[in-house]
Amino acid sequence: MLGGIYTQQKCPLCGQGMRDNDRNGVICPSHPEQRATKLIVRFGRKIYLRFTNYEEASRALTGLRFKVDEGTYDERDYRKSNPLGFRTLAEQYCEIKAKSDLKPDTLNHIRQHLNLASETFGFTNIKSIGYGEIEDFILGIENVSSKTRYNIKSNLHAFFKWLVKRRVLRPDQMPEFPEISFELGWRKTIDVSTQDAILEEVRKLTLENPRIYIAIKWLATYINVRPIELLGITEEDIDLGAGLVIVRKHKTAKAIKKPKFIPLIPEDVELIKSLPKGFPKLPFFRRDKGGGGRHQNACFGRHILYRHWKQACQNLGIEGVDLYGGTRHSTATSLRKVLTREGVKELSGHETNKAFERYFQVDLDDLREGYAKTRERKKSSILEMKKG
């Protein structure tokens, strides 16, 4: 039969090797009262399991043989290196993701979420983690928003899908995942005149480097581009002849495998022409001077636009309006007065309704006007009934 129970101990009386009697112990052939206390279950070429009790060793060996008979034996379950441990595989997954072209923030979130799961699951065999264990882990995370909980579930689900692709798990071993609902927060928006006032204040604050003003103005104009995407534009990505900006690195670039195109309005073409042109590979949104740990011509830092927006708001006494809310969100909200819902959605570049709902906010004044019209219709109906 496959496998057996062995020992490296010798009989203390005669020095002979000890053997399994297939009944109740590993003993010396000449002195059956001498029994081994350090036992090894050897199964195949790679499995060595250590025991100090014969009954436990015998049960383990019987279990291994049973798994072979039923076709479920997987030697990885018993290797000392624990190749199927959750933490082992999670670390491998993160190493592979680090070699891809993921944005640093995305990669950091993946690592944080899987490290959090590793604290719960440790080196638990990945095949023993099912719906219940996953649900308990996700719902047991404290002091996080529903959106963060949803993101953790999404990264964990992507990890398990990767395990199936790597043939670590069979498709039928892929666990189900709990449904996690969340509500996106609403951002404070502003009207067009307030937005124009803030933009003008930003322009005054950035006379030494008008590229800061241009970047914020574009966020308020071209609502299908995000700040981090905008800052990735180089000089060669701007085609003034065609009046286009090519955004090569964007949120969905990997999925759709094509760049975004921003058709510039004439006034923005003139703004670009007023600036000195740099080498093709230089960031378009760059520093004119060195300092603060950055050299001249370095790409803007990720917070520079936000800082100038907040300073402009502070100068004007405007509170509670962040960069996203005051530019992209506010513009999308105001556009509903001149465009259809689908038209605004197309301009914003949103593919899902849930995310788009945050941009297409209903203005309270519009609701008030609508309610007033409803009352007017009711009054007209009552007058007509009286006349009749």
N, C-alpha and C positions, 0 to 999 in steps of 0.2 A: 504494500500500500504506500501511497505517496506520503512522504514526511515521516518524522519520528521524534522520540524524546531521547536526548543524549546528555552527557555530562563530561566535564574535563577532570572531574575528581577521580582519585585513585583510592582503592581500598586501604585504609590505614593499617591493616594487619598484614596483608601480603603484597600490596602494591599493584594488584591487577586493576585493569580498567573495569568500570561498572557498566552494566547493560540493563535496558528496560525489560522487565519480565512480563510486560503487556497486561499486568493485572493491578499491581498496587505500588510499584516503585521501580527506581533504577538502582540495582543492587549488585553486590559482588557475587560472581558465580560460586566462589568457594566459601564465602561468608555471607549468607543471605540476610543476616541481621544488620549488616553494614549498608546503609542507604545513603544515596547522594542527596544533598540539600541544595545544590546549585544546578538547576536543570535548564536545558536549552531545547526549545522546539525548533527543529530545522525543517523548513518546508520549501522545497525547490532550491534554487541557487542563491536567492537573495534574502530570504526571510529567516531571521534568527530572533526568537522571542525567549526572554529569560524569565524563569519562575523559581520560587523556593518551595513550592508545594506541588506534589505530583498530581493531585486531583485537578488543580487549576491548569496545569500543563496538558493533562489529558483532555480536558474539556476544550481547550484552545485548539488542540490538534484535531479533535473530532469536528469542531466547528469549521475549520479550514477545509477539511475533506468534504463536509456537507456542501459548502459553498462551491467547491469544484463540481460536485455532482449536479447541483441545481443550475450551474452556469453563471453564478454571480461573483465568482472569485476575482478579486483585483489585488494584485500583490502590492500596489501602491498604498493600500490601506494599512499595511503592516511594516513598511520600511521605516527604519530608524530616523531617516532624514525628514519624515513626515511631509512628503511632496503634496499631499492632498489637504494639508492644514490651511485654514482660511488665511491666516496671516502670511504664510509662505506664498500663496497664490496672489494675495492682494499686493504684496511687495513686488512680485514679478509683473503684475499688471501695470503698476505705477511706473516701473522701469521702462516698459515698452511704450507707455503713453508719453513718457518724457522724451522719447526719440522721435515723436511725431511732431507735426506743426501746430499743435495746440497753443492757444494763447496762454501766457504765464498764469493769469488769473484762473482760467479754466482748469489748468493742471493742478494748481494749488487747491482748488475746491475738491477735485477728485481725490487728491492725497488726504486732505482733511477728513473727508467723509469716510473713506475706507480705513483710515487710521482709527476713526471713532468706532467703526464696526469691528475692527480688530481688537479693540479694548474689550468688547463684549464677547466675541467668538474665539479670540485667541487662536490656538492651533486645532480647533475643532475640525474634524473631517468635513470637508465641504459637502459631501453627499448626505450628511446627517442634518444639514440646515434646511428646514422646510418653511412653509408658510407661517406656521405658528411662531417659530424662532425669529423670523424676519419681522413679523408684525409686532412682537413683543419688543424687539430692539427699536424699531422706528417710533412706535408710540411711547416708548419709555424714555426717549431723549427729552431732557428738561431744558427749559429756558430758551427755546427756539421758536421762531414763527412757523406758521403752517406752510409758508412758501419754502423755508429752509428745510423743513421736514420732507416736503415733496421733492426737493432737489437731492436730498440724501437718498431717498428711495430710487430716484432716477439713476443716480450714479451706481448704486448697488445693483440695480437691474441690468445696467449696461455691463457691469463686471461679470454677472452670471451668464449673460449672453455670450460674452467673450470666452468663458469657460466651455460653453457648448461648441463654439467655433474651433477652439483648440483641442477638442475631443477629450477634454478633462472630464466633462459630464456628457452623458447621452441626452438627446433632446427630451426623453421622457423623465429625466432626472432634474430638469429645469423646474425650480419651485415656482408656485404662484406668488404674486405680490399683492399686498393690500392696496386698496384704493385710498389715496390721500388727496383730499380736496383742500383748496386754498383760495383766498380772495386777495387779489392784488390791491395794494394801497392806492388811494386817490391822491394825485398831486394837485397843489394849488396852481391855478392858471390865471392869466392876466389878459386884458383886452389888447387890441392892436396898438392903441395910442400909448398905453403904459409900456408895452414892449418896445415901441419906437423910442420912447424917452430913455429907457435903460440902454438900448443900443447906442444912442447918441452919447450917453454918459461914458459908455465903454470906449467909444471912439476918442473922446477927449482924454481918457486915462491912458490910452495906448498910442499916442502920437509918435512916440519914439520907435515903436514896432507895430505898425498897423496890421500886421498879420494876425495879431490877437483879435482885433476887432473883426477882421474878415472871417476868421474861424467861427466866432460867436454869431455873426450875422448869417453865415451859411447854415448854422444849426437851426436858426429861426426861419430860414427860407427853404432849404432842401431837407424836408423832414424824413427822408428815407435813409439818412446817413447818421451814424452815431459818432460821438466825440472821438473815441479811440480809432474808429475807421477813418475819420477826417484827418487825424494827426499822422496817419500812415501814408498820406499822399506825397509823392515826390514831384520834382519839377517836370520830369518827363511824362507824368500822368495828366498834365494839363495841355489840352489841344485848343489853343486860342482860335485857330482857323475854323475848327468845327464848333467852337464854343462848348467844349465838353471837358469834364473831369472824370478820369477813370479811377474807380476805387477797387483796387485788386484784392486787398485784404479786408474782408468783412465777415460778419457773423455767419452767413450761409455760404461762404465761398467754397468750402470743402464739399458741401452737399450738392450744390448746383454747378460747381466747377466753371463759373464764369464771373467776370467782374460786374460791379454796378456802374452805371453811367449817370452822371449828373449833367443835364443840359443847363448851362449857365444863362442867366438873364443878362441883357446887355450891360447893365450897370456894374455887374460883377466882372465881366470881361474887361471893362475899363479900369476897375480897381486893380486887377492883376497886371495890366499893362503899365500901371503907374509904379510898379515895384521893380527893383533891379532883378534881372534874371540870373539864376544860379546854374551850376552844373546839373546835368540831367538826374543824377542819383541823389542830389541833396534833398532833404525834406523840404516841402514847400512851407510848412508851418514850423519855422526854426527861429532860434535866437540870433539877434543881430550882434550881440556882445557876449563875451564869456563872463564867468562868475558863478558863484553859488554851486561850485562843483561841476559845472557844465561848461563846455567849450563853445566858442563861437560857431554858429551854423548847426549846433545840436538841435535835434527835434524837441519841440515843446514837451515839458513834463506833463503827466496826466492830469495834474491839478491846476495848471496855470489858467485855463479858461474859467474854471469854477471860481477861482480866487478873484479874478477881475469882474466877473458877473456879480459876485456878492458885494464887492467894493462899490460897484456902480449902484446896486440896490440900496446899500447903506447910505451913500451920498444923497440919494433921492428920498430916503425915509420909507422905503418899501421893504416890508418884512415877510418872511415865510415863503418866498418864491425861489426855488432852486434852479440850477441851470437847465435841467431837463424840463421842468414844469414851465419855466418862463419862455423857452424856445420851442422845442419840438411839440410838447403837449399843447401849449397855448395856440400855436399856429394851426395845429390839426383841429382844435376846437373851433377856432374862428373860421376855418375854411368850410365848415358845415353850412355856413350862411350862403355860400356861393356854389358849393358842389354837392353832389349826392353823397350818401354814405359810402357807396362803393368807390366813388371817385376819390374821396379822402383816404380810404383804405389803400387804394392803389398807390397814391402819392406817398403814403407813409411806409410802404413796403412791408406791411404786416401780412403774415400768412394765416394767422389764427385769429378768430373773433375775440377770444378771451383777452389776449394782449391788447388788441385794438380798442376794446371797450374803455381802457384807461385814457385813451387819447380822445375818443369821441364823446366827451362829457357833455351832458345837457346843462345849459346855462339856466340859472334860476330866473333870470329876467324873461327868457323865452318861455319857461313854464308859466310864469305869471301872466304873460301876454296870451298864452294859449288858454289858460283858465278863464281869463276875462272874456275871450271870444266865446267860450262855452256858455258863460252866463248870458251874453248878448243874444245868443241863438235861442236860449230858453225864454228870455223876455219877449223876443219876436214871436215865438210860438204862442205864448200866452195872449198877446195882443190880438193875434189872428183869431184865436179861439173866441175871444170876447166879441170881436167884430162879427164873427159868424153867428 
